[in-house]
């Protein structure tokens, strides 16, 4: 079963390599989707994959890379069909 989730991550999550680390972790877990910085200082992502891989990524996002200080991860349902996991430009 494939799940697709939207994540909105707040805290000190920009300027710490969050997108790079998330992209690497997503590829390691076999996830597809995307991640990008938002102008308000948050990071937004859509992740798609097995329920186990999606839950593992959500748990990772709650910690983030070593220099991040994650305040909150809001998770909601999403849709789409992705073939890779990419870092997108800030929106």
KOLMI-800900 format. One record per residue (C-alpha): residue number from 1; chain; z, x, y. Coordinates in pm, 1 decimal, padded with zeros to 6 digits. Example, Ala and Ser with C-alpha at 12.3 -4.5 7.8 and 13.67 -1.06 7.14 Angstrom:
<rs>
<r><seq>1</seq><mol>A</mol><Z>00780.0</Z><X>01230.0</X><Y>-00450.0</Y></r>
<r><seq>2</seq><mol>A</mol><Z>00714.0</Z><X>01367.0</X><Y>-00106.0</Y></r>
</rs>
This chain:
<rs>
<r><seq>1</seq><mol>A</mol><Z>00000.0</Z><X>00000.0</X><Y>00000.0</Y></r>
<r><seq>2</seq><mol>A</mol><Z>-00100.1</Z><X>00137.0</X><Y>00339.8</Y></r>
<r><seq>3</seq><mol>A</mol><Z>00123.9</Z><X>00084.7</X><Y>00643.0</Y></r>
<r><seq>4</seq><mol>A</mol><Z>00028.9</Z><X>00129.9</X><Y>01007.9</Y></r>
<r><seq>5</seq><mol>A</mol><Z>00305.8</Z><X>00173.3</X><Y>01266.5</Y></r>
<r><seq>6</seq><mol>A</mol><Z>00314.5</Z><X>00232.8</X><Y>01641.1</Y></r>
<r><seq>7</seq><mol>A</mol><Z>00584.4</Z><X>00472.8</X><Y>01764.2</Y></r>
<r><seq>8</seq><mol>A</mol><Z>00707.5</Z><X>00517.2</X><Y>02119.5</Y></r>
<r><seq>9</seq><mol>A</mol><Z>00930.7</Z><X>00822.6</X><Y>02144.3</Y></r>
<r><seq>10</seq><mol>A</mol><Z>01147.9</Z><X>00888.0</X><Y>02449.7</Y></r>
<r><seq>11</seq><mol>A</mol><Z>01376.1</Z><X>01169.9</X><Y>02559.0</Y></r>
<r><seq>12</seq><mol>A</mol><Z>01283.1</Z><X>01532.2</X><Y>02622.9</Y></r>
<r><seq>13</seq><mol>A</mol><Z>00966.0</Z><X>01508.0</X><Y>02416.7</Y></r>
<r><seq>14</seq><mol>A</mol><Z>00699.2</Z><X>01661.8</X><Y>02640.3</Y></r>
<r><seq>15</seq><mol>A</mol><Z>00661.1</Z><X>02034.3</X><Y>02695.3</Y></r>
<r><seq>16</seq><mol>A</mol><Z>00827.3</Z><X>02106.7</X><Y>02359.4</Y></r>
<r><seq>17</seq><mol>A</mol><Z>00523.9</Z><X>02100.7</X><Y>02128.7</Y></r>
<r><seq>18</seq><mol>A</mol><Z>00593.1</Z><X>01750.0</X><Y>02003.1</Y></r>
<r><seq>19</seq><mol>A</mol><Z>00225.0</Z><X>01659.2</X><Y>01957.8</Y></r>
<r><seq>20</seq><mol>A</mol><Z>00143.7</Z><X>01985.5</X><Y>01780.2</Y></r>
<r><seq>21</seq><mol>A</mol><Z>00438.3</Z><X>01956.2</X><Y>01541.2</Y></r>
<r><seq>22</seq><mol>A</mol><Z>00373.4</Z><X>01587.7</X><Y>01475.5</Y></r>
<r><seq>23</seq><mol>A</mol><Z>00007.7</Z><X>01654.0</X><Y>01399.9</Y></r>
<r><seq>24</seq><mol>A</mol><Z>00104.1</Z><X>01929.1</X><Y>01155.5</Y></r>
<r><seq>25</seq><mol>A</mol><Z>00367.2</Z><X>01708.6</X><Y>00986.8</Y></r>
<r><seq>26</seq><mol>A</mol><Z>00124.6</Z><X>01414.3</X><Y>00963.3</Y></r>
<r><seq>27</seq><mol>A</mol><Z>-00136.3</Z><X>01629.5</X><Y>00792.1</Y></r>
<r><seq>28</seq><mol>A</mol><Z>00130.2</Z><X>01765.4</X><Y>00555.6</Y></r>
<r><seq>29</seq><mol>A</mol><Z>00224.6</Z><X>01405.6</X><Y>00463.2</Y></r>
<r><seq>30</seq><mol>A</mol><Z>-00136.8</Z><X>01289.1</X><Y>00433.3</Y></r>
<r><seq>31</seq><mol>A</mol><Z>-00106.8</Z><X>01047.9</X><Y>00727.4</Y></r>
<r><seq>32</seq><mol>A</mol><Z>-00386.6</Z><X>00940.9</X><Y>00958.6</Y></r>
<r><seq>33</seq><mol>A</mol><Z>-00369.6</Z><X>00814.0</X><Y>01317.4</Y></r>
<r><seq>34</seq><mol>A</mol><Z>-00303.0</Z><X>00981.8</X><Y>01649.9</Y></r>
<r><seq>35</seq><mol>A</mol><Z>-00040.3</Z><X>01109.3</X><Y>01894.4</Y></r>
<r><seq>36</seq><mol>A</mol><Z>-00050.7</Z><X>01151.2</X><Y>02273.6</Y></r>
<r><seq>37</seq><mol>A</mol><Z>00169.1</Z><X>01213.6</X><Y>02575.0</Y></r>
<r><seq>38</seq><mol>A</mol><Z>00221.7</Z><X>00924.4</X><Y>02816.1</Y></r>
<r><seq>39</seq><mol>A</mol><Z>00244.1</Z><X>00960.7</X><Y>03192.1</Y></r>
<r><seq>40</seq><mol>A</mol><Z>00602.9</Z><X>00827.8</X><Y>03189.0</Y></r>
<r><seq>41</seq><mol>A</mol><Z>00720.4</Z><X>01130.6</X><Y>02986.1</Y></r>
<r><seq>42</seq><mol>A</mol><Z>00724.9</Z><X>00959.9</X><Y>02646.9</Y></r>
<r><seq>43</seq><mol>A</mol><Z>00511.8</Z><X>01032.0</X><Y>02341.7</Y></r>
<r><seq>44</seq><mol>A</mol><Z>00313.1</Z><X>00756.4</X><Y>02171.8</Y></r>
<r><seq>45</seq><mol>A</mol><Z>00173.9</Z><X>00765.4</X><Y>01818.4</Y></r>
<r><seq>46</seq><mol>A</mol><Z>00007.5</Z><X>00546.5</X><Y>01559.3</Y></r>
<r><seq>47</seq><mol>A</mol><Z>00067.0</Z><X>00656.3</X><Y>01201.8</Y></r>
<r><seq>48</seq><mol>A</mol><Z>-00099.7</Z><X>00522.0</X><Y>00889.6</Y></r>
<r><seq>49</seq><mol>A</mol><Z>-00037.4</Z><X>00598.0</X><Y>00525.3</Y></r>
<r><seq>50</seq><mol>A</mol><Z>00181.8</Z><X>00519.0</X><Y>00228.2</Y></r>
<r><seq>51</seq><mol>A</mol><Z>00515.8</Z><X>00354.6</X><Y>00300.0</Y></r>
<r><seq>52</seq><mol>A</mol><Z>00698.3</Z><X>00668.2</X><Y>00184.5</Y></r>
<r><seq>53</seq><mol>A</mol><Z>00494.5</Z><X>00898.2</X><Y>00410.6</Y></r>
<r><seq>54</seq><mol>A</mol><Z>00528.3</Z><X>00662.8</X><Y>00709.1</Y></r>
<r><seq>55</seq><mol>A</mol><Z>00906.5</Z><X>00639.9</X><Y>00665.5</Y></r>
<r><seq>56</seq><mol>A</mol><Z>00929.0</Z><X>01019.7</X><Y>00633.1</Y></r>
<r><seq>57</seq><mol>A</mol><Z>00734.0</Z><X>01060.1</X><Y>00959.4</Y></r>
<r><seq>58</seq><mol>A</mol><Z>00953.1</Z><X>00808.1</X><Y>01140.8</Y></r>
<r><seq>59</seq><mol>A</mol><Z>01262.1</Z><X>00999.1</X><Y>01026.2</Y></r>
<r><seq>60</seq><mol>A</mol><Z>01101.4</Z><X>01324.0</X><Y>01147.3</Y></r>
<r><seq>61</seq><mol>A</mol><Z>01016.0</Z><X>01163.9</X><Y>01485.7</Y></r>
<r><seq>62</seq><mol>A</mol><Z>01384.6</Z><X>01072.8</X><Y>01534.9</Y></r>
<r><seq>63</seq><mol>A</mol><Z>01460.8</Z><X>01448.7</X><Y>01530.7</Y></r>
<r><seq>64</seq><mol>A</mol><Z>01135.0</Z><X>01598.4</X><Y>01658.9</Y></r>
<r><seq>65</seq><mol>A</mol><Z>01058.6</Z><X>01968.9</X><Y>01684.4</Y></r>
<r><seq>66</seq><mol>A</mol><Z>01337.4</Z><X>02222.7</X><Y>01752.0</Y></r>
<r><seq>67</seq><mol>A</mol><Z>01325.4</Z><X>02206.5</X><Y>02135.3</Y></r>
<r><seq>68</seq><mol>A</mol><Z>01300.7</Z><X>01826.0</X><Y>02160.8</Y></r>
<r><seq>69</seq><mol>A</mol><Z>01588.0</Z><X>01593.2</X><Y>02244.4</Y></r>
<r><seq>70</seq><mol>A</mol><Z>01484.2</Z><X>01252.1</X><Y>02112.7</Y></r>
<r><seq>71</seq><mol>A</mol><Z>01662.8</Z><X>00961.4</X><Y>02278.9</Y></r>
<r><seq>72</seq><mol>A</mol><Z>01489.2</Z><X>00672.4</X><Y>02102.5</Y></r>
<r><seq>73</seq><mol>A</mol><Z>01202.7</Z><X>00591.7</X><Y>01867.6</Y></r>
<r><seq>74</seq><mol>A</mol><Z>01072.5</Z><X>00236.0</X><Y>01897.2</Y></r>
<r><seq>75</seq><mol>A</mol><Z>00870.1</Z><X>00131.3</X><Y>01593.8</Y></r>
<r><seq>76</seq><mol>A</mol><Z>00638.0</Z><X>-00168.4</X><Y>01582.3</Y></r>
<r><seq>77</seq><mol>A</mol><Z>00350.1</Z><X>-00296.3</X><Y>01371.4</Y></r>
<r><seq>78</seq><mol>A</mol><Z>00003.2</Z><X>-00164.0</X><Y>01448.0</Y></r>
<r><seq>79</seq><mol>A</mol><Z>-00347.9</Z><X>-00194.6</X><Y>01313.9</Y></r>
<r><seq>80</seq><mol>A</mol><Z>-00654.0</Z><X>00021.4</X><Y>01290.7</Y></r>
<r><seq>81</seq><mol>A</mol><Z>-00843.4</Z><X>00231.2</X><Y>01044.3</Y></r>
<r><seq>82</seq><mol>A</mol><Z>-00818.8</Z><X>00607.9</X><Y>01081.4</Y></r>
<r><seq>83</seq><mol>A</mol><Z>-00971.7</Z><X>00894.3</X><Y>00886.1</Y></r>
<r><seq>84</seq><mol>A</mol><Z>-00782.1</Z><X>01188.6</X><Y>01041.6</Y></r>
<r><seq>85</seq><mol>A</mol><Z>-00470.6</Z><X>01253.0</X><Y>01248.8</Y></r>
<r><seq>86</seq><mol>A</mol><Z>-00554.3</Z><X>01372.0</X><Y>01598.3</Y></r>
<r><seq>87</seq><mol>A</mol><Z>-00382.3</Z><X>01465.2</X><Y>01921.9</Y></r>
<r><seq>88</seq><mol>A</mol><Z>-00528.4</Z><X>01256.9</X><Y>02204.3</Y></r>
<r><seq>89</seq><mol>A</mol><Z>-00535.2</Z><X>01314.9</X><Y>02577.8</Y></r>
<r><seq>90</seq><mol>A</mol><Z>-00252.6</Z><X>01186.3</X><Y>02796.2</Y></r>
<r><seq>91</seq><mol>A</mol><Z>-00281.3</Z><X>00823.8</X><Y>02897.0</Y></r>
</rs>
